[in-house]
Amino acid sequence: MKTIDKAETARMSEAELYQNEMKLKISRDYKNTIDTAFDEGKLEGKMEGIIEGKLEARLEGRVEGEHQVKLEIARKMKHKGFSENEIAEMTGLSASDILLL
């Protein structure tokens, strides 16, 4: 929208001034709506990222914890004389995990 200087507004009728003000108001309202939606979208995206990151970290922690429990069970089984194949079958651990015990 073009900018109107003071000289131009001085020559305008009341109706033209009112119409110009309404156009400016509509333009500003539209811009504010877009800016607000953009900011809200950014905030929503950040919140989703934080939540997703926390859930992923929690899941990774849970998986790591389960793996540690399996390793501890495998150590005990190995100590009790179970074969590597039996340990792998019962714990779901890989042969390389069992060899490292």
N, CA, C and O atoms as a GROMACS GRO file, in nm:
protein
  404
    1MET      N    1   0.085  -0.117   0.000
    1MET     CA    2   0.000   0.000   0.000
    1MET      C    3   0.089   0.123   0.000
    1MET      O    4   0.189   0.128   0.072
    2LYS      N    5   0.054   0.220  -0.078
    2LYS     CA    6   0.139   0.339  -0.092
    2LYS      C    7   0.123   0.431   0.030
    2LYS      O    8   0.016   0.441   0.089
    3THR      N    9   0.231   0.496   0.064
    3THR     CA   10   0.232   0.590   0.175
    3THR      C   11   0.179   0.724   0.128
    3THR      O   12   0.211   0.770   0.018
    4ILE      N   13   0.097   0.786   0.210
    4ILE     CA   14   0.039   0.916   0.175
    4ILE      C   15   0.103   1.021   0.264
    4ILE      O   16   0.107   1.006   0.387
    5ASP      N   17   0.154   1.128   0.203
    5ASP     CA   18   0.218   1.234   0.283
    5ASP      C   19   0.114   1.334   0.334
    5ASP      O   20  -0.003   1.327   0.297
    6LYS      N   21   0.159   1.426   0.418
    6LYS     CA   22   0.070   1.524   0.482
    6LYS      C   23   0.000   1.614   0.380
    6LYS      O   24  -0.117   1.650   0.398
    7ALA      N   25   0.070   1.650   0.274
    7ALA     CA   26   0.010   1.738   0.173
    7ALA      C   27  -0.108   1.668   0.106
    7ALA      O   28  -0.212   1.729   0.080
    8GLU      N   29  -0.092   1.539   0.078
    8GLU     CA   30  -0.201   1.465   0.013
    8GLU      C   31  -0.321   1.451   0.106
    8GLU      O   32  -0.435   1.465   0.063
    9THR      N   33  -0.294   1.424   0.235
    9THR     CA   34  -0.406   1.408   0.328
    9THR      C   35  -0.478   1.540   0.350
    9THR      O   36  -0.598   1.540   0.378
   10ALA      N   37  -0.408   1.652   0.340
   10ALA     CA   38  -0.471   1.783   0.356
   10ALA      C   39  -0.572   1.811   0.245
   10ALA      O   40  -0.669   1.885   0.265
   11ARG      N   41  -0.549   1.753   0.129
   11ARG     CA   42  -0.639   1.776   0.015
   11ARG      C   43  -0.756   1.677   0.012
   11ARG      O   44  -0.846   1.692  -0.071
   12MET      N   45  -0.756   1.577   0.099
   12MET     CA   46  -0.860   1.474   0.095
   12MET      C   47  -0.986   1.519   0.166
   12MET      O   48  -0.983   1.598   0.261
   13SER      N   49  -1.097   1.467   0.117
   13SER     CA   50  -1.225   1.491   0.186
   13SER      C   51  -1.232   1.397   0.307
   13SER      O   52  -1.152   1.306   0.323
   14GLU      N   53  -1.332   1.423   0.391
   14GLU     CA   54  -1.348   1.338   0.509
   14GLU      C   55  -1.372   1.193   0.468
   14GLU      O   56  -1.321   1.101   0.531
   15ALA      N   57  -1.449   1.174   0.364
   15ALA     CA   58  -1.479   1.038   0.317
   15ALA      C   59  -1.351   0.970   0.268
   15ALA      O   60  -1.329   0.852   0.296
   16GLU      N   61  -1.268   1.043   0.196
   16GLU     CA   62  -1.142   0.986   0.147
   16GLU      C   63  -1.047   0.955   0.263
   16GLU      O   64  -0.979   0.852   0.263
   17LEU      N   65  -1.042   1.044   0.362
   17LEU     CA   66  -0.959   1.020   0.480
   17LEU      C   67  -1.006   0.896   0.554
   17LEU      O   68  -0.926   0.812   0.596
   18TYR      N   69  -1.139   0.885   0.570
   18TYR     CA   70  -1.196   0.770   0.639
   18TYR      C   71  -1.162   0.641   0.561
   18TYR      O   72  -1.121   0.541   0.620
   19GLN      N   73  -1.181   0.645   0.430
   19GLN     CA   74  -1.152   0.528   0.347
   19GLN      C   75  -1.004   0.491   0.357
   19GLN      O   76  -0.971   0.373   0.366
   20ASN      N   77  -0.917   0.591   0.356
   20ASN     CA   78  -0.774   0.566   0.367
   20ASN      C   79  -0.740   0.504   0.503
   20ASN      O   80  -0.660   0.411   0.511
   21GLU      N   81  -0.800   0.556   0.610
   21GLU     CA   82  -0.778   0.503   0.744
   21GLU      C   83  -0.825   0.358   0.754
   21GLU      O   84  -0.759   0.275   0.816
   22MET      N   85  -0.938   0.328   0.694
   22MET     CA   86  -0.992   0.192   0.697
   22MET      C   87  -0.899   0.096   0.622
   22MET      O   88  -0.877  -0.016   0.667
   23LYS      N   89  -0.846   0.141   0.507
   23LYS     CA   90  -0.752   0.057   0.432
   23LYS      C   91  -0.626   0.030   0.515
   23LYS      O   92  -0.575  -0.082   0.518
   24LEU      N   93  -0.577   0.134   0.583
   24LEU     CA   94  -0.460   0.118   0.669
   24LEU      C   95  -0.489   0.022   0.784
   24LEU      O   96  -0.407  -0.064   0.817
   25LYS      N   97  -0.608   0.038   0.844
   25LYS     CA   98  -0.646  -0.049   0.955
   25LYS      C   99  -0.654  -0.195   0.909
   25LYS      O  100  -0.602  -0.284   0.976
   26ILE      N  101  -0.718  -0.218   0.796
   26ILE     CA  102  -0.730  -0.353   0.743
   26ILE      C  103  -0.592  -0.411   0.713
   26ILE      O  104  -0.565  -0.527   0.744
   27SER      N  105  -0.507  -0.330   0.653
   27SER     CA  106  -0.372  -0.375   0.620
   27SER      C  107  -0.294  -0.410   0.747
   27SER      O  108  -0.226  -0.513   0.752
   28ARG      N  109  -0.303  -0.325   0.849
   28ARG     CA  110  -0.232  -0.351   0.976
   28ARG      C  111  -0.290  -0.474   1.046
   28ARG      O  112  -0.215  -0.556   1.099
   29ASP      N  113  -0.422  -0.486   1.046
   29ASP     CA  114  -0.485  -0.602   1.108
   29ASP      C  115  -0.440  -0.731   1.040
   29ASP      O  116  -0.410  -0.830   1.106
   30TYR      N  117  -0.437  -0.729   0.908
   30TYR     CA  118  -0.396  -0.846   0.831
   30TYR      C  119  -0.251  -0.883   0.864
   30TYR      O  120  -0.220  -1.000   0.887
   31LYS      N  121  -0.163  -0.782   0.868
   31LYS     CA  122  -0.023  -0.807   0.900
   31LYS      C  123  -0.009  -0.862   1.042
   31LYS      O  124   0.067  -0.956   1.064
   32ASN      N  125  -0.082  -0.803   1.137
   32ASN     CA  126  -0.076  -0.851   1.275
   32ASN      C  127  -0.127  -0.995   1.287
   32ASN      O  128  -0.071  -1.074   1.363
   33THR      N  129  -0.231  -1.028   1.212
   33THR     CA  130  -0.284  -1.164   1.213
   33THR      C  131  -0.180  -1.262   1.162
   33THR      O  132  -0.158  -1.367   1.221
   34ILE      N  133  -0.115  -1.227   1.053
   34ILE     CA  134  -0.012  -1.314   0.996
   34ILE      C  135   0.106  -1.327   1.092
   34ILE      O  136   0.156  -1.437   1.115
   35ASP      N  137   0.150  -1.214   1.149
   35ASP     CA  138   0.262  -1.217   1.243
   35ASP      C  139   0.229  -1.303   1.365
   35ASP      O  140   0.313  -1.381   1.411
   36THR      N  141   0.108  -1.288   1.418
   36THR     CA  142   0.066  -1.366   1.534
   36THR      C  143   0.061  -1.514   1.501
   36THR      O  144   0.110  -1.597   1.578
   37ALA      N  145   0.003  -1.547   1.387
   37ALA     CA  146  -0.004  -1.688   1.346
   37ALA      C  147   0.136  -1.745   1.329
   37ALA      O  148   0.162  -1.859   1.368
   38PHE      N  149   0.225  -1.668   1.270
   38PHE     CA  150   0.363  -1.714   1.251
   38PHE      C  151   0.430  -1.739   1.386
   38PHE      O  152   0.493  -1.842   1.406
   39ASP      N  153   0.416  -1.642   1.478
   39ASP     CA  154   0.478  -1.657   1.610
   39ASP      C  155   0.419  -1.776   1.686
   39ASP      O  156   0.491  -1.851   1.752
   40GLU      N  157   0.287  -1.793   1.676
   40GLU     CA  158   0.223  -1.906   1.743
   40GLU      C  159   0.269  -2.038   1.682
   40GLU      O  160   0.289  -2.136   1.753
   41GLY      N  161   0.286  -2.040   1.551
   41GLY     CA  162   0.335  -2.160   1.484
   41GLY      C  163   0.477  -2.194   1.527
   41GLY      O  164   0.509  -2.311   1.549
   42LYS      N  165   0.561  -2.092   1.540
   42LYS     CA  166   0.698  -2.115   1.587
   42LYS      C  167   0.697  -2.170   1.729
   42LYS      O  168   0.770  -2.265   1.760
   43LEU      N  169   0.615  -2.112   1.814
   43LEU     CA  170   0.606  -2.156   1.952
   43LEU      C  171   0.555  -2.300   1.959
   43LEU      O  172   0.608  -2.383   2.032
   44GLU      N  173   0.452  -2.329   1.880
   44GLU     CA  174   0.397  -2.464   1.878
   44GLU      C  175   0.502  -2.564   1.830
   44GLU      O  176   0.515  -2.673   1.886
   45GLY      N  177   0.577  -2.526   1.728
   45GLY     CA  178   0.683  -2.613   1.677
   45GLY      C  179   0.791  -2.638   1.781
   45GLY      O  180   0.840  -2.750   1.795
   46LYS      N  181   0.828  -2.534   1.854
   46LYS     CA  182   0.928  -2.550   1.960
   46LYS      C  183   0.877  -2.644   2.069
   46LYS      O  184   0.950  -2.731   2.116
   47MET      N  185   0.752  -2.624   2.108
   47MET     CA  186   0.694  -2.709   2.212
   47MET      C  187   0.688  -2.855   2.167
   47MET      O  188   0.719  -2.945   2.244
   48GLU      N  189   0.648  -2.877   2.042
   48GLU     CA  190   0.644  -3.014   1.990
   48GLU      C  191   0.784  -3.075   1.990
   48GLU      O  192   0.801  -3.192   2.023
   49GLY      N  193   0.883  -2.994   1.953
   49GLY     CA  194   1.021  -3.043   1.952
   49GLY      C  195   1.069  -3.081   2.091
   49GLY      O  196   1.136  -3.182   2.109
   50ILE      N  197   1.035  -2.999   2.190
   50ILE     CA  198   1.075  -3.028   2.328
   50ILE      C  199   1.009  -3.157   2.376
   50ILE      O  200   1.074  -3.243   2.434
   51ILE      N  201   0.879  -3.169   2.351
   51ILE     CA  202   0.807  -3.288   2.394
   51ILE      C  203   0.862  -3.412   2.324
   51ILE      O  204   0.886  -3.515   2.388
   52GLU      N  205   0.882  -3.402   2.193
   52GLU     CA  206   0.935  -3.515   2.118
   52GLU      C  207   1.073  -3.554   2.168
   52GLU      O  208   1.104  -3.672   2.182
   53GLY      N  209   1.156  -3.453   2.196
   53GLY     CA  210   1.291  -3.480   2.245
   53GLY      C  211   1.289  -3.550   2.381
   53GLY      O  212   1.366  -3.643   2.405
   54LYS      N  213   1.199  -3.504   2.469
   54LYS     CA  214   1.189  -3.566   2.601
   54LYS      C  215   1.138  -3.710   2.591
   54LYS      O  216   1.189  -3.798   2.660
   55LEU      N  217   1.040  -3.732   2.505
   55LEU     CA  218   0.988  -3.868   2.488
   55LEU      C  219   1.095  -3.960   2.430
   55LEU      O  220   1.109  -4.075   2.471
   56GLU      N  221   1.169  -3.907   2.332
   56GLU     CA  222   1.275  -3.987   2.270
   56GLU      C  223   1.383  -4.020   2.372
   56GLU      O  224   1.432  -4.133   2.377
   57ALA      N  225   1.421  -3.922   2.454
   57ALA     CA  226   1.523  -3.946   2.556
   57ALA      C  227   1.474  -4.048   2.658
   57ALA      O  228   1.549  -4.135   2.702
   58ARG      N  229   1.346  -4.036   2.694
   58ARG     CA  230   1.289  -4.131   2.791
   58ARG      C  231   1.289  -4.272   2.732
   58ARG      O  232   1.322  -4.369   2.801
   59LEU      N  233   1.251  -4.284   2.605
   59LEU     CA  234   1.249  -4.414   2.539
   59LEU      C  235   1.390  -4.471   2.528
   59LEU      O  236   1.412  -4.589   2.555
   60GLU      N  237   1.486  -4.388   2.489
   60GLU     CA  238   1.625  -4.434   2.479
   60GLU      C  239   1.675  -4.481   2.614
   60GLU      O  240   1.744  -4.582   2.623
   61GLY      N  241   1.641  -4.409   2.720
   61GLY     CA  242   1.680  -4.448   2.855
   61GLY      C  243   1.619  -4.580   2.896
   61GLY      O  244   1.684  -4.663   2.959
   62ARG      N  245   1.494  -4.598   2.858
   62ARG     CA  246   1.425  -4.723   2.891
   62ARG      C  247   1.488  -4.841   2.816
   62ARG      O  248   1.509  -4.948   2.873
   63VAL      N  249   1.519  -4.819   2.688
   63VAL     CA  250   1.581  -4.925   2.607
   63VAL      C  251   1.719  -4.958   2.663
   63VAL      O  252   1.756  -5.076   2.675
   64GLU      N  253   1.795  -4.854   2.698
   64GLU     CA  254   1.928  -4.877   2.755
   64GLU      C  255   1.917  -4.950   2.888
   64GLU      O  256   1.997  -5.039   2.917
   65GLY      N  257   1.819  -4.914   2.968
   65GLY     CA  258   1.798  -4.982   3.096
   65GLY      C  259   1.763  -5.128   3.078
   65GLY      O  260   1.814  -5.214   3.150
   66GLU      N  261   1.677  -5.158   2.981
   66GLU     CA  262   1.641  -5.297   2.953
   66GLU      C  263   1.764  -5.375   2.907
   66GLU      O  264   1.782  -5.491   2.944
   67HIS      N  265   1.847  -5.312   2.827
   67HIS     CA  266   1.969  -5.379   2.778
   67HIS      C  267   2.062  -5.411   2.895
   67HIS      O  268   2.122  -5.519   2.901
   68GLN      N  269   2.075  -5.316   2.987
   68GLN     CA  270   2.160  -5.339   3.105
   68GLN      C  271   2.107  -5.453   3.191
   68GLN      O  272   2.185  -5.533   3.243
   69VAL      N  273   1.976  -5.463   3.206
   69VAL     CA  274   1.916  -5.572   3.283
   69VAL      C  275   1.947  -5.706   3.214
   69VAL      O  276   1.982  -5.804   3.280
   70LYS      N  277   1.932  -5.709   3.082
   70LYS     CA  278   1.962  -5.832   3.007
   70LYS      C  279   2.109  -5.872   3.023
   70LYS      O  280   2.141  -5.990   3.038
   71LEU      N  281   2.197  -5.774   3.021
   71LEU     CA  282   2.340  -5.803   3.039
   71LEU      C  283   2.367  -5.860   3.177
   71LEU      O  284   2.447  -5.952   3.192
   72GLU      N  285   2.302  -5.807   3.278
   72GLU     CA  286   2.320  -5.857   3.415
   72GLU      C  287   2.269  -6.000   3.428
   72GLU      O  288   2.334  -6.084   3.490
   73ILE      N  289   2.154  -6.028   3.368
   73ILE     CA  290   2.100  -6.164   3.369
   73ILE      C  291   2.196  -6.257   3.296
   73ILE      O  292   2.222  -6.368   3.343
   74ALA      N  293   2.247  -6.212   3.182
   74ALA     CA  294   2.340  -6.294   3.105
   74ALA      C  295   2.468  -6.323   3.184
   74ALA      O  296   2.519  -6.435   3.179
   75ARG      N  297   2.518  -6.226   3.258
   75ARG     CA  298   2.637  -6.248   3.342
   75ARG      C  299   2.610  -6.359   3.444
   75ARG      O  300   2.692  -6.449   3.465
   76LYS      N  301   2.494  -6.350   3.506
   76LYS     CA  302   2.458  -6.450   3.607
   76LYS      C  303   2.444  -6.589   3.543
   76LYS      O  304   2.487  -6.689   3.599
   77MET      N  305   2.382  -6.592   3.425
   77MET     CA  306   2.365  -6.719   3.355
   77MET      C  307   2.500  -6.778   3.316
   77MET      O  308   2.522  -6.898   3.328
   78LYS      N  309   2.589  -6.693   3.269
   78LYS     CA  310   2.723  -6.739   3.229
   78LYS      C  311   2.797  -6.794   3.351
   78LYS      O  312   2.866  -6.896   3.343
   79HIS      N  313   2.782  -6.726   3.463
   79HIS     CA  314   2.846  -6.769   3.588
   79HIS      C  315   2.790  -6.904   3.633
   79HIS      O  316   2.862  -6.985   3.692
   80LYS      N  317   2.662  -6.928   3.605
   80LYS     CA  318   2.598  -7.054   3.644
   80LYS      C  319   2.626  -7.166   3.544
   80LYS      O  320   2.586  -7.280   3.567
   81GLY      N  321   2.696  -7.134   3.433
   81GLY     CA  322   2.736  -7.239   3.340
   81GLY      C  323   2.647  -7.255   3.217
   81GLY      O  324   2.662  -7.353   3.144
   82PHE      N  325   2.556  -7.163   3.192
   82PHE     CA  326   2.475  -7.172   3.071
   82PHE      C  327   2.563  -7.146   2.950
   82PHE      O  328   2.660  -7.070   2.957
   83SER      N  329   2.530  -7.211   2.837
   83SER     CA  330   2.607  -7.190   2.713
   83SER      C  331   2.572  -7.054   2.652
   83SER      O  332   2.469  -6.995   2.683
   84GLU      N  333   2.659  -7.008   2.566
   84GLU     CA  334   2.634  -6.879   2.499
   84GLU      C  335   2.505  -6.884   2.417
   84GLU      O  336   2.432  -6.786   2.411
   85ASN      N  337   2.478  -6.997   2.353
   85ASN     CA  338   2.355  -7.012   2.274
   85ASN      C  339   2.231  -7.005   2.363
   85ASN      O  340   2.132  -6.941   2.327
   86GLU      N  341   2.236  -7.070   2.479
   86GLU     CA  342   2.123  -7.067   2.572
   86GLU      C  343   2.100  -6.924   2.623
   86GLU      O  344   1.986  -6.878   2.633
   87ILE      N  345   2.210  -6.856   2.655
   87ILE     CA  346   2.198  -6.719   2.705
   87ILE      C  347   2.138  -6.628   2.598
   87ILE      O  348   2.049  -6.548   2.626
   88ALA      N  349   2.187  -6.642   2.475
   88ALA     CA  350   2.136  -6.560   2.364
   88ALA      C  351   1.988  -6.586   2.341
   88ALA      O  352   1.910  -6.493   2.321
   89GLU      N  353   1.950  -6.713   2.344
   89GLU     CA  354   1.810  -6.750   2.322
   89GLU      C  355   1.719  -6.695   2.432
   89GLU      O  356   1.609  -6.648   2.403
   90MET      N  357   1.763  -6.700   2.556
   90MET     CA  358   1.679  -6.661   2.668
   90MET      C  359   1.677  -6.509   2.691
   90MET      O  360   1.577  -6.456   2.739
   91THR      N  361   1.784  -6.440   2.658
   91THR     CA  362   1.790  -6.296   2.684
   91THR      C  363   1.764  -6.211   2.560
   91THR      O  364   1.725  -6.094   2.570
   92GLY      N  365   1.784  -6.270   2.443
   92GLY     CA  366   1.770  -6.193   2.320
   92GLY      C  367   1.893  -6.110   2.288
   92GLY      O  368   1.891  -6.028   2.196
   93LEU      N  369   2.001  -6.130   2.365
   93LEU     CA  370   2.126  -6.058   2.338
   93LEU      C  371   2.198  -6.120   2.220
   93LEU      O  372   2.178  -6.237   2.188
   94SER      N  373   2.282  -6.041   2.157
   94SER     CA  374   2.360  -6.091   2.045
   94SER      C  375   2.480  -6.171   2.099
   94SER      O  376   2.519  -6.156   2.215
   95ALA      N  377   2.536  -6.253   2.014
   95ALA     CA  378   2.654  -6.333   2.053
   95ALA      C  379   2.770  -6.241   2.090
   95ALA      O  380   2.846  -6.272   2.182
   96SER      N  381   2.784  -6.129   2.020
   96SER     CA  382   2.895  -6.038   2.052
   96SER      C  383   2.876  -5.975   2.190
   96SER      O  384   2.974  -5.955   2.262
   97ASP      N  385   2.752  -5.944   2.229
   97ASP     CA  386   2.726  -5.892   2.364
   97ASP      C  387   2.766  -5.994   2.470
   97ASP      O  388   2.826  -5.960   2.571
   98ILE      N  389   2.732  -6.119   2.444
   98ILE     CA  390   2.760  -6.226   2.541
   98ILE      C  391   2.910  -6.252   2.550
   98ILE      O  392   2.961  -6.276   2.660
   99LEU      N  393   2.980  -6.248   2.440
   99LEU     CA  394   3.125  -6.267   2.440
   99LEU      C  395   3.197  -6.160   2.522
   99LEU      O  396   3.303  -6.187   2.579
  100LEU      N  397   3.142  -6.042   2.527
  100LEU     CA  398   3.207  -5.933   2.601
  100LEU      C  399   3.188  -5.944   2.752
  100LEU      O  400   3.249  -5.868   2.827
  101LEU      N  401   3.105  -6.037   2.797
  101LEU     CA  402   3.080  -6.049   2.942
  101LEU      C  403   3.196  -6.112   3.013
  101LEU      O  404   3.191  -6.130   3.135
   0.00000   0.00000   0.00000
